[in-house]
């Protein structure tokens, strides 16, 4: 993505490249694993830094900072909201998954919702 900025003092137009994420992640749970796509907002939240910052680190060969960003995003327990979309290409159907949001697990809230579900099931 490219942004244009007008400088009123110098009467000039400058082009600024805006780097954005298109991140593919593998997510595992008790039922197995799957590949999900994360776009800029969610990927920034997962990695903890903007795509511009990560690109700058890579450009400056700051491999330690890049590796630390990826390591901080690895093996975390998160609650995902996923969009599944079926696509057919050349008579082959497949499902694409996109992460709409990701948030750290709140174990107290999750426990309450499980207890409520169990109570509703017992009330039948």
VENHUUR-V67799 format. One record per pair of residues at least 24 apart in sequence whose C-alpha atoms are under 7 Angstrom apart, sorted by the first residue. I is the first residue (numbers start at 0). J is the second residue. Records with the same first field share a line. If there is no record, write none. Layout:
I=J ; J
This chain:
17=51
18=50 ; 51
19=50
20=50
35=96 ; 97 ; 98
36=96 ; 97 ; 98
37=97 ; 98
41=100 ; 101
45=72
46=71 ; 72
76=103 ; 104
77=101 ; 102 ; 103 ; 104
78=102 ; 103 ; 104
